[in-house]
Amino acid sequence: MNIPSKIKVAGVEYTVEELTDDPESIGLCLYDSLIIKVDPRLKMQKKQQVFIHELLHACFHEAGYVEQDEDMINRVGKVLHQALMDNKHALFD
């Protein structure tokens, strides 16, 4: 169950890449570059969780939310990840 290499958010395509240039982070969303980065050293379940977290940042950004509440993104991300896993969503095929 891999994470996708590309994903569209509000009609904008984000590329998903490995995060290798920031040892302090396990995930990043670069709005201007349209890139979501996830640490490749993570186990798959954690990698998926981090991907969903960063995907939510992209969703909020594309919806016009400049200021984002990191705690809310964390909480919603964990719930959304579990909902996708419990329902065997094709996103992680």
Backbone as JSON Lines, residues from 0, in Angstrom:
{"i":0,"aa":"M","n":[0.84,-1.19,0.0],"ca":[0.0,0.0,0.0],"c":[0.88,1.25,0.0]}
{"i":1,"aa":"N","n":[1.13,1.75,-1.19],"ca":[2.0,2.91,-1.36],"c":[1.22,4.2,-1.34]}
{"i":2,"aa":"I","n":[1.95,5.3,-1.2],"ca":[1.32,6.6,-1.37],"c":[1.47,6.99,-2.84]}
{"i":3,"aa":"P","n":[0.55,7.81,-3.35],"ca":[0.61,8.16,-4.78],"c":[1.8,9.07,-5.1]}
{"i":4,"aa":"S","n":[2.2,9.1,-6.35],"ca":[3.3,9.97,-6.77],"c":[2.79,11.35,-7.19]}
{"i":5,"aa":"K","n":[1.49,11.45,-7.44],"ca":[0.85,12.73,-7.78],"c":[-0.57,12.7,-7.22]}
{"i":6,"aa":"I","n":[-1.07,13.89,-6.88],"ca":[-2.45,13.99,-6.41],"c":[-2.98,15.38,-6.74]}
{"i":7,"aa":"K","n":[-4.22,15.43,-7.21],"ca":[-4.84,16.71,-7.53],"c":[-5.6,17.23,-6.32]}
{"i":8,"aa":"V","n":[-5.44,18.53,-6.08],"ca":[-6.14,19.22,-5.0],"c":[-6.76,20.47,-5.62]}
{"i":9,"aa":"A","n":[-8.08,20.52,-5.67],"ca":[-8.8,21.66,-6.25],"c":[-8.31,21.97,-7.67]}
{"i":10,"aa":"G","n":[-8.06,20.9,-8.44],"ca":[-7.65,21.07,-9.82],"c":[-6.17,21.35,-10.02]}
{"i":11,"aa":"V","n":[-5.41,21.4,-8.94],"ca":[-3.98,21.65,-9.01],"c":[-3.25,20.36,-8.69]}
{"i":12,"aa":"E","n":[-2.28,19.97,-9.53],"ca":[-1.59,18.71,-9.31],"c":[-0.33,18.9,-8.47]}
{"i":13,"aa":"Y","n":[-0.3,18.22,-7.34],"ca":[0.87,18.19,-6.48],"c":[1.67,16.92,-6.78]}
{"i":14,"aa":"T","n":[2.97,17.05,-6.82],"ca":[3.86,15.91,-6.96],"c":[4.28,15.47,-5.57]}
{"i":15,"aa":"V","n":[4.34,14.17,-5.36],"ca":[4.76,13.63,-4.07],"c":[6.18,13.11,-4.22]}
{"i":16,"aa":"E","n":[7.05,13.61,-3.36],"ca":[8.46,13.25,-3.43],"c":[8.97,12.79,-2.06]}
{"i":17,"aa":"E","n":[10.15,12.22,-2.07],"ca":[10.81,11.84,-0.83],"c":[11.43,13.08,-0.2]}
{"i":18,"aa":"L","n":[11.31,13.18,1.1],"ca":[11.93,14.27,1.85],"c":[13.31,13.81,2.3]}
{"i":19,"aa":"T","n":[14.32,14.36,1.66],"ca":[15.7,13.95,1.98],"c":[16.57,15.13,2.4]}
{"i":20,"aa":"D","n":[16.04,16.34,2.3],"ca":[16.87,17.53,2.53],"c":[16.53,18.28,3.81]}
{"i":21,"aa":"D","n":[15.74,17.69,4.7],"ca":[15.37,18.35,5.96],"c":[15.32,17.32,7.08]}
{"i":22,"aa":"P","n":[16.43,17.15,7.79],"ca":[16.48,16.12,8.85],"c":[15.58,16.43,10.05]}
{"i":23,"aa":"E","n":[15.06,17.63,10.12],"ca":[14.21,18.04,11.25],"c":[12.73,17.71,11.02]}
{"i":24,"aa":"S","n":[12.36,17.38,9.79],"ca":[10.95,17.15,9.46],"c":[10.73,15.75,8.91]}
{"i":25,"aa":"I","n":[9.48,15.28,9.04],"ca":[9.12,14.01,8.41],"c":[8.16,14.23,7.24]}
{"i":26,"aa":"G","n":[7.73,15.48,7.06],"ca":[6.86,15.81,5.95],"c":[6.8,17.31,5.73]}
{"i":27,"aa":"L","n":[6.57,17.7,4.49],"ca":[6.45,19.12,4.13],"c":[5.46,19.27,2.98]}
{"i":28,"aa":"C","n":[4.81,20.42,2.94],"ca":[3.99,20.77,1.79],"c":[4.49,22.11,1.28]}
{"i":29,"aa":"L","n":[4.99,22.1,0.06],"ca":[5.54,23.31,-0.56],"c":[4.5,23.85,-1.55]}
{"i":30,"aa":"Y","n":[3.76,24.85,-1.12],"ca":[2.63,25.36,-1.9],"c":[3.06,25.95,-3.24]}
{"i":31,"aa":"D","n":[4.11,26.75,-3.25],"ca":[4.54,27.41,-4.48],"c":[5.08,26.43,-5.51]}
{"i":32,"aa":"S","n":[5.73,25.37,-5.03],"ca":[6.31,24.36,-5.92],"c":[5.34,23.22,-6.24]}
{"i":33,"aa":"L","n":[4.2,23.2,-5.53],"ca":[3.21,22.13,-5.67],"c":[3.83,20.75,-5.41]}
{"i":34,"aa":"I","n":[4.53,20.67,-4.27],"ca":[5.21,19.43,-3.89],"c":[4.84,19.06,-2.46]}
{"i":35,"aa":"I","n":[4.52,17.8,-2.27],"ca":[4.36,17.21,-0.94],"c":[5.55,16.28,-0.76]}
{"i":36,"aa":"K","n":[6.25,16.44,0.37],"ca":[7.41,15.6,0.64],"c":[7.16,14.77,1.89]}
{"i":37,"aa":"V","n":[7.58,13.5,1.82],"ca":[7.42,12.58,2.95],"c":[8.74,11.84,3.14]}
{"i":38,"aa":"D","n":[9.14,11.71,4.41],"ca":[10.39,11.03,4.75],"c":[10.32,9.56,4.34]}
{"i":39,"aa":"P","n":[11.22,9.1,3.47],"ca":[11.18,7.72,2.99],"c":[11.6,6.7,4.04]}
{"i":40,"aa":"R","n":[12.2,7.14,5.13],"ca":[12.66,6.21,6.17],"c":[11.52,5.72,7.06]}
{"i":41,"aa":"L","n":[10.36,6.36,6.96],"ca":[9.23,5.99,7.81],"c":[8.65,4.65,7.38]}
{"i":42,"aa":"K","n":[8.08,3.94,8.33],"ca":[7.33,2.73,7.99],"c":[6.09,3.15,7.23]}
{"i":43,"aa":"M","n":[5.55,2.25,6.39],"ca":[4.49,2.61,5.46],"c":[3.28,3.25,6.14]}
{"i":44,"aa":"Q","n":[2.83,2.71,7.26],"ca":[1.65,3.29,7.91],"c":[1.91,4.72,8.34]}
{"i":45,"aa":"K","n":[3.09,5.0,8.89],"ca":[3.42,6.36,9.31],"c":[3.61,7.25,8.08]}
{"i":46,"aa":"K","n":[4.18,6.71,7.02],"ca":[4.36,7.46,5.78],"c":[3.0,7.9,5.23]}
{"i":47,"aa":"Q","n":[2.01,7.0,5.29],"ca":[0.67,7.33,4.84],"c":[0.05,8.41,5.71]}
{"i":48,"aa":"Q","n":[0.24,8.3,7.02],"ca":[-0.28,9.31,7.94],"c":[0.3,10.68,7.64]}
{"i":49,"aa":"V","n":[1.61,10.73,7.44],"ca":[2.29,11.99,7.14],"c":[1.81,12.54,5.8]}
{"i":50,"aa":"F","n":[1.64,11.66,4.82],"ca":[1.13,12.09,3.51],"c":[-0.25,12.75,3.66]}
{"i":51,"aa":"I","n":[-1.14,12.12,4.4],"ca":[-2.49,12.69,4.62],"c":[-2.39,14.04,5.33]}
{"i":52,"aa":"H","n":[-1.52,14.13,6.31],"ca":[-1.32,15.39,7.04],"c":[-0.91,16.5,6.05]}
{"i":53,"aa":"E","n":[0.08,16.21,5.22],"ca":[0.55,17.21,4.27],"c":[-0.5,17.48,3.18]}
{"i":54,"aa":"L","n":[-1.24,16.47,2.8],"ca":[-2.34,16.64,1.85],"c":[-3.39,17.6,2.41]}
{"i":55,"aa":"L","n":[-3.67,17.5,3.69],"ca":[-4.63,18.42,4.31],"c":[-4.09,19.86,4.28]}
{"i":56,"aa":"H","n":[-2.8,20.03,4.48],"ca":[-2.23,21.38,4.35],"c":[-2.46,21.9,2.94]}
{"i":57,"aa":"A","n":[-2.26,21.04,1.93],"ca":[-2.49,21.46,0.54],"c":[-3.97,21.81,0.33]}
{"i":58,"aa":"C","n":[-4.87,21.0,0.88],"ca":[-6.31,21.25,0.74],"c":[-6.69,22.6,1.35]}
{"i":59,"aa":"F","n":[-6.23,22.84,2.56],"ca":[-6.55,24.11,3.22],"c":[-5.95,25.29,2.46]}
{"i":60,"aa":"H","n":[-4.73,25.12,1.98],"ca":[-4.09,26.2,1.22],"c":[-4.89,26.51,-0.05]}
{"i":61,"aa":"E","n":[-5.24,25.48,-0.8],"ca":[-6.0,25.68,-2.04],"c":[-7.39,26.24,-1.77]}
{"i":62,"aa":"A","n":[-7.91,26.01,-0.56],"ca":[-9.21,26.57,-0.18],"c":[-9.09,28.01,0.32]}
{"i":63,"aa":"G","n":[-7.86,28.52,0.39],"ca":[-7.66,29.92,0.76],"c":[-7.31,30.17,2.22]}
{"i":64,"aa":"Y","n":[-7.06,29.12,2.97],"ca":[-6.68,29.3,4.37],"c":[-5.18,29.53,4.47]}
{"i":65,"aa":"V","n":[-4.8,30.79,4.71],"ca":[-3.39,31.14,4.84],"c":[-2.87,30.68,6.2]}
{"i":66,"aa":"E","n":[-3.6,31.0,7.23],"ca":[-3.24,30.57,8.59],"c":[-3.88,29.21,8.84]}
{"i":67,"aa":"Q","n":[-3.07,28.24,9.23],"ca":[-3.58,26.9,9.47],"c":[-3.24,26.47,10.89]}
{"i":68,"aa":"D","n":[-4.18,25.84,11.54],"ca":[-4.01,25.34,12.9],"c":[-3.38,23.95,12.84]}
{"i":69,"aa":"E","n":[-2.12,23.85,13.24],"ca":[-1.38,22.58,13.14],"c":[-2.02,21.48,13.97]}
{"i":70,"aa":"D","n":[-2.55,21.82,15.12],"ca":[-3.22,20.81,15.96],"c":[-4.45,20.25,15.25]}
{"i":71,"aa":"M","n":[-5.22,21.13,14.61],"ca":[-6.41,20.66,13.88],"c":[-5.99,19.76,12.71]}
{"i":72,"aa":"I","n":[-4.96,20.16,11.98],"ca":[-4.48,19.35,10.86],"c":[-4.04,17.98,11.37]}
{"i":73,"aa":"N","n":[-3.34,17.95,12.5],"ca":[-2.9,16.67,13.09],"c":[-4.09,15.77,13.42]}
{"i":74,"aa":"R","n":[-5.08,16.33,14.08],"ca":[-6.23,15.54,14.51],"c":[-7.06,15.03,13.34]}
{"i":75,"aa":"V","n":[-7.38,15.93,12.42],"ca":[-8.18,15.54,11.26],"c":[-7.39,14.55,10.39]}
{"i":76,"aa":"G","n":[-6.1,14.77,10.27],"ca":[-5.26,13.87,9.48],"c":[-5.28,12.45,9.98]}
{"i":77,"aa":"K","n":[-5.19,12.28,11.29],"ca":[-5.21,10.93,11.87],"c":[-6.56,10.25,11.66]}
{"i":78,"aa":"V","n":[-7.63,11.01,11.82],"ca":[-8.97,10.45,11.63],"c":[-9.21,10.11,10.15]}
{"i":79,"aa":"L","n":[-8.8,11.0,9.25],"ca":[-8.97,10.74,7.82],"c":[-8.14,9.54,7.38]}
{"i":80,"aa":"H","n":[-6.93,9.45,7.85],"ca":[-6.08,8.3,7.52],"c":[-6.76,7.01,7.95]}
{"i":81,"aa":"Q","n":[-7.28,6.99,9.16],"ca":[-7.93,5.78,9.65],"c":[-9.19,5.45,8.86]}
{"i":82,"aa":"A","n":[-9.95,6.47,8.49],"ca":[-11.16,6.23,7.69],"c":[-10.8,5.64,6.33]}
{"i":83,"aa":"L","n":[-9.75,6.16,5.71],"ca":[-9.32,5.63,4.42],"c":[-8.83,4.2,4.55]}
{"i":84,"aa":"M","n":[-8.09,3.91,5.61],"ca":[-7.57,2.56,5.83],"c":[-8.71,1.58,6.14]}
{"i":85,"aa":"D","n":[-9.63,1.96,7.0],"ca":[-10.72,1.11,7.39],"c":[-11.62,0.76,6.2]}
{"i":86,"aa":"N","n":[-11.67,1.65,5.25],"ca":[-12.51,1.44,4.08],"c":[-11.72,1.04,2.84]}
{"i":87,"aa":"K","n":[-10.46,0.67,3.05],"ca":[-9.59,0.2,1.99],"c":[-9.66,1.09,0.74]}
{"i":88,"aa":"H","n":[-9.46,2.38,0.96],"ca":[-9.57,3.36,-0.11],"c":[-8.47,3.16,-1.14]}
{"i":89,"aa":"A","n":[-8.79,3.37,-2.39],"ca":[-7.87,3.18,-3.51],"c":[-6.7,4.16,-3.49]}
{"i":90,"aa":"L","n":[-6.77,5.22,-2.7],"ca":[-5.7,6.2,-2.63],"c":[-4.37,5.54,-2.31]}
{"i":91,"aa":"F","n":[-4.39,4.49,-1.52],"ca":[-3.15,3.85,-1.09],"c":[-2.86,2.54,-1.83]}
{"i":92,"aa":"D","n":[-3.4,2.37,-3.02],"ca":[-3.1,1.16,-3.81],"c":[-1.69,1.21,-4.35]}
